[in-house]
Amino acid sequence: MADQLIRATAAEGGIRAVATITSRVSEEARQRHKLSYVATAALGRAMSAGLLLASNLKKEGSRVNIRIKGNGPLGGLLVDAGVDGTVRGYVNNPGVELPPNPQGKLDVGGAIGKEGYLYVVRDVGYGYPYSSTVELVSGEVGEDIANYLVTSEQTPSALLVGVFVGAQGVTASGGLLLQVLPKAARDESLVALLESRVSKLSGFTNLLREGYTLPEIFKQLLGDLGLEILPEVQMVRFNCACSFDRVLGALKMLGQAELQDMIEKDDGAEATCHFCGEVYQASGAELAQLIEDLKSEVI
């Protein structure tokens, strides 16, 4: 099934539901960054979460940044996701690998660490971006972001994210976000019912591997609560806005002396984008042109 995101409501608009499939997105990130199994799972979960959070934004160009910095060997990660369905991200130490956790699953919590912080920045397309910081509760990504939603946005939320990666790469990845909005949050029985149903799920990626579609997953959870699946299916993809022109712009900021030093020592420069792993080469002639541009700006 293609990578996609769908939205739904239930309980007369009192419940908001969003689900996404990110199998190809996670596999592209794995290949681009040469990620280990556990690094793939960590970044894949965070990219799914970023898309789910960004889906609530309204204005074109709005984006969400998620940064997780824990005390584990992964060293942290950063994800950037847009309301347009694009996402990118990286981890600090992509080669880190750990033994499975006691449940026999990839030890994402151990890789990220249980002590540290989650930083979320929402750029809603106007004014100053909204930022929030919360302490990590497990390092497992899904629990940490659900805690952020409850702590910072006072919205009871359930967030499931998962990645199944094997010897052939990522075969299932995605996530599900359920939120009880203020007009329904006072109904404690409704909140308890959702918590019970979510806790009984065998895992989001297990459902994908068993062949369930996103609408079928929604029906399983909310089918008897006035479920309304919105008709738009949004395609999602790994996408980075880096370009050679942007690299030249960044090199230009180094100044004439540093550029001249690069020409004399290496006859050029190499730059790698953290987000997508793309490598850009600037020749000595191109650096010399940057120096000439800087000189003309001074005159």
C-alpha positions as CSV (number, residue, x, y, z in Angstrom):
1,M,0.0,0.0,0.0
2,A,1.3,3.5,-0.9
3,D,2.5,5.8,1.8
4,Q,-0.5,8.0,2.7
5,L,-2.4,9.8,5.4
6,I,-6.1,9.9,6.1
7,R,-8.3,11.7,8.7
8,A,-11.5,10.9,10.4
9,T,-13.8,12.0,13.2
10,A,-16.2,10.2,15.5
11,A,-18.5,10.9,18.5
12,E,-20.1,13.8,16.6
13,G,-16.8,15.5,16.1
14,G,-15.6,14.9,19.7
15,I,-12.9,12.5,18.5
16,R,-10.2,13.3,16.0
17,A,-8.3,10.5,14.3
18,V,-5.4,10.5,11.9
19,A,-3.4,7.6,10.5
20,T,-0.5,7.3,8.2
21,I,1.6,4.7,6.4
22,T,5.2,5.6,6.0
23,S,6.9,2.3,4.9
24,R,8.6,3.8,1.8
25,V,9.5,7.0,3.7
26,S,11.2,5.0,6.4
27,E,13.0,2.8,3.9
28,E,14.3,5.8,2.0
29,A,15.6,7.3,5.2
30,R,17.2,4.0,6.1
31,Q,19.0,3.8,2.7
32,R,20.0,7.5,2.6
33,H,21.5,7.6,6.1
34,K,22.7,4.0,6.2
35,L,20.7,3.4,9.4
36,S,21.0,0.4,11.7
37,Y,17.9,-1.5,12.6
38,V,17.2,0.4,15.9
39,A,18.1,3.8,14.3
40,T,15.6,3.0,11.5
41,A,12.9,2.2,14.0
42,A,13.6,5.4,16.0
43,L,13.7,7.7,13.0
44,G,10.7,6.0,11.3
45,R,8.6,6.4,14.4
46,A,9.5,10.0,14.7
47,M,8.8,10.8,11.1
48,S,5.3,9.1,11.4
49,A,4.7,11.2,14.5
50,G,5.8,14.4,12.8
51,L,3.3,13.8,9.9
52,L,0.5,13.1,12.4
53,L,1.2,16.3,14.3
54,A,1.5,18.4,11.1
55,S,-1.8,17.1,9.8
56,N,-3.6,19.3,12.3
57,L,-2.1,22.5,10.8
58,K,-4.2,24.6,8.5
59,K,-2.1,27.1,6.6
60,E,-0.1,26.1,3.5
61,G,3.6,25.9,4.3
62,S,3.1,25.1,7.9
63,R,5.6,22.6,9.4
64,V,6.4,20.7,12.7
65,N,9.9,20.1,14.0
66,I,10.4,17.2,16.5
67,R,13.8,17.0,18.2
68,I,14.5,14.3,20.7
69,K,17.7,14.4,22.8
70,G,18.1,11.6,25.3
71,N,21.0,10.1,27.2
72,G,21.2,7.0,25.0
73,P,23.9,6.1,22.4
74,L,21.7,7.3,19.5
75,G,22.6,10.8,20.5
76,G,19.2,12.3,19.5
77,L,17.2,12.8,16.3
78,L,15.5,15.6,14.4
79,V,12.4,15.4,12.1
80,D,10.8,18.1,10.0
81,A,7.3,17.4,8.7
82,G,4.9,19.5,6.7
83,V,1.1,19.9,6.3
84,D,1.8,19.0,2.6
85,G,2.8,15.4,3.5
86,T,6.5,15.9,3.1
87,V,8.9,14.7,5.8
88,R,12.7,14.4,6.4
89,G,14.9,13.6,9.3
90,Y,18.2,12.2,10.7
91,V,19.7,10.7,13.8
92,N,23.1,11.7,15.2
93,N,24.6,8.3,15.4
94,P,23.0,6.2,12.5
95,G,25.2,3.1,13.1
96,V,24.2,2.4,16.7
97,E,22.8,-1.1,17.3
98,L,21.5,-2.6,20.5
99,P,20.2,-6.1,21.5
100,P,16.4,-6.5,21.5
101,N,14.6,-5.3,24.6
102,P,13.0,-7.8,27.1
103,Q,9.9,-7.9,24.9
104,G,12.0,-9.1,22.0
105,K,11.6,-5.8,20.1
106,L,14.0,-3.2,18.8
107,D,15.2,-1.3,21.8
108,V,14.4,2.2,20.7
109,G,14.0,3.4,24.3
110,G,17.5,2.2,25.1
111,A,18.9,3.8,22.0
112,I,17.3,7.2,22.7
113,G,17.5,7.0,26.4
114,K,14.9,7.5,29.1
115,E,16.4,10.7,30.4
116,G,16.3,13.8,28.2
117,Y,13.9,16.1,26.5
118,L,11.5,16.3,23.6
119,Y,11.3,19.6,21.8
120,V,8.4,20.4,19.4
121,V,8.2,23.5,17.3
122,R,5.1,24.3,15.3
123,D,5.5,26.8,12.5
124,V,1.8,27.6,11.7
125,G,2.7,29.9,8.7
126,Y,2.4,33.3,10.4
127,G,3.8,35.0,13.5
128,Y,6.4,33.3,15.7
129,P,6.6,29.5,15.8
130,Y,5.1,27.9,18.8
131,S,7.7,25.8,20.8
132,S,7.4,23.5,23.7
133,T,9.7,21.2,25.7
134,V,8.8,18.2,27.9
135,E,10.9,15.6,29.6
136,L,11.1,12.2,28.1
137,V,9.0,9.5,29.7
138,S,10.4,6.4,28.0
139,G,12.4,7.2,24.9
140,E,10.1,5.1,22.8
141,V,8.9,8.1,20.8
142,G,5.1,7.4,20.8
143,E,4.7,7.6,24.5
144,D,6.8,10.7,24.7
145,I,4.8,12.6,22.1
146,A,1.5,11.5,23.6
147,N,2.8,12.9,26.9
148,Y,3.7,16.1,25.1
149,L,0.1,16.4,23.7
150,V,-1.4,15.9,27.2
151,T,1.2,18.1,29.0
152,S,1.6,21.0,26.6
153,E,-1.7,21.0,24.7
154,Q,-4.0,19.6,27.4
155,T,-5.5,17.1,24.8
156,P,-6.1,13.5,25.9
157,S,-4.3,11.6,23.2
158,A,-3.3,8.1,22.2
159,L,-0.4,7.8,19.7
160,L,0.8,4.5,18.2
161,V,3.9,4.5,15.9
162,G,5.9,1.6,14.7
163,V,8.4,0.3,12.2
164,F,9.0,-3.3,11.2
165,V,12.5,-3.6,9.6
166,G,14.1,-6.9,8.6
167,A,17.0,-8.0,6.5
168,Q,15.4,-6.7,3.3
169,G,14.6,-3.3,4.8
170,V,11.4,-1.7,6.1
171,T,8.3,-3.7,5.3
172,A,5.8,-1.8,7.5
173,S,5.8,1.6,9.1
174,G,3.2,4.1,10.2
175,G,1.2,5.5,13.0
176,L,-2.2,6.4,14.5
177,L,-3.2,9.4,16.5
178,L,-6.5,9.6,18.4
179,Q,-7.5,12.8,20.3
180,V,-10.5,13.4,22.5
181,L,-11.4,17.1,21.9
182,P,-12.6,19.4,24.7
183,K,-16.3,18.9,24.0
184,A,-16.0,15.2,24.5
185,A,-13.2,15.0,27.0
186,R,-15.7,15.5,29.9
187,D,-17.2,12.1,29.0
188,E,-14.9,9.9,31.2
189,S,-16.5,6.7,29.9
190,L,-15.7,7.6,26.3
191,V,-12.1,8.3,27.2
192,A,-11.9,5.0,29.1
193,L,-13.4,3.1,26.2
194,L,-10.8,4.5,23.7
195,E,-8.0,3.7,26.1
196,S,-9.2,0.2,26.5
197,R,-9.5,-0.4,22.7
198,V,-6.1,1.1,21.9
199,S,-4.4,-1.0,24.7
200,K,-5.9,-4.2,23.1
201,L,-4.3,-3.5,19.7
202,S,-1.5,-5.9,18.8
203,G,0.6,-3.0,17.4
204,F,0.1,-0.7,14.5
205,T,2.6,-2.3,12.2
206,N,1.3,-5.7,13.0
207,L,-2.1,-4.6,11.6
208,L,-0.4,-3.3,8.5
209,R,1.5,-6.5,8.0
210,E,-1.7,-8.5,8.4
211,G,-3.2,-6.5,5.5
212,Y,-5.5,-4.1,7.3
213,T,-6.1,-0.8,5.5
214,L,-6.2,2.5,7.3
215,P,-10.0,2.8,7.0
216,E,-10.4,-0.8,8.3
217,I,-8.2,0.1,11.3
218,F,-10.4,3.2,12.0
219,K,-13.6,1.0,11.7
220,Q,-12.1,-1.5,14.2
221,L,-11.5,1.3,16.8
222,L,-14.4,3.8,16.1
223,G,-16.9,2.0,13.9
224,D,-19.6,2.1,16.5
225,L,-19.0,5.7,17.6
226,G,-20.3,7.5,14.5
227,L,-17.2,7.2,12.5
228,E,-16.8,9.6,9.5
229,I,-13.8,9.0,7.4
230,L,-12.9,12.2,5.4
231,P,-12.6,11.6,1.6
232,E,-9.2,13.1,1.0
233,V,-6.3,10.7,1.0
234,Q,-3.0,12.6,1.2
235,M,0.1,11.0,-0.2
236,V,3.2,11.4,2.0
237,R,6.9,11.3,0.9
238,F,10.4,11.8,2.0
239,N,11.5,15.2,0.7
240,C,14.3,17.6,1.4
241,A,14.5,21.2,0.3
242,C,18.3,21.3,0.0
243,S,19.8,22.2,-3.3
244,F,23.2,23.1,-4.8
245,D,22.3,26.8,-4.8
246,R,21.6,26.7,-1.1
247,V,24.9,25.0,-0.5
248,L,26.7,27.7,-2.4
249,G,24.8,30.3,-0.3
250,A,26.0,28.6,2.9
251,L,29.6,28.5,1.7
252,K,29.4,32.1,0.7
253,M,28.7,33.0,4.3
254,L,32.1,31.6,5.3
255,G,33.8,34.7,3.8
256,Q,36.6,35.3,1.4
257,A,39.5,34.0,3.5
258,E,37.9,30.7,4.3
259,L,36.9,30.1,0.7
260,Q,40.4,30.9,-0.6
261,D,41.8,28.5,2.0
262,M,39.5,25.7,0.6
263,I,40.6,26.5,-3.0
264,E,44.3,26.3,-2.0
265,K,44.0,23.1,0.1
266,D,41.3,21.1,-1.7
267,D,40.5,23.0,-4.9
268,G,36.9,22.8,-3.9
269,A,34.5,21.9,-1.1
270,E,32.2,19.1,-0.2
271,A,29.0,19.5,1.8
272,T,26.5,16.8,3.0
273,C,22.9,17.6,4.0
274,H,22.1,16.3,7.4
275,F,18.5,15.7,6.6
276,C,18.8,13.6,3.4
277,G,22.4,12.6,3.1
278,E,22.8,14.3,-0.3
279,V,26.4,15.1,-1.1
280,Y,27.2,18.3,-3.0
281,Q,30.6,19.1,-4.6
282,A,31.7,22.7,-5.3
283,S,34.7,23.1,-7.6
284,G,37.5,25.5,-7.1
285,A,36.2,27.7,-9.9
286,E,32.8,27.9,-8.3
287,L,34.4,28.9,-5.0
288,A,36.4,31.5,-6.8
289,Q,33.2,32.9,-8.3
290,L,31.8,33.2,-4.7
291,I,34.8,35.2,-3.7
292,E,34.3,37.5,-6.7
293,D,30.7,37.9,-5.7
294,L,31.7,38.9,-2.2
295,K,34.2,41.4,-3.5
296,S,31.6,43.1,-5.7
297,E,29.2,43.3,-2.8
298,V,31.8,45.2,-0.8
299,I,32.4,47.8,-3.5
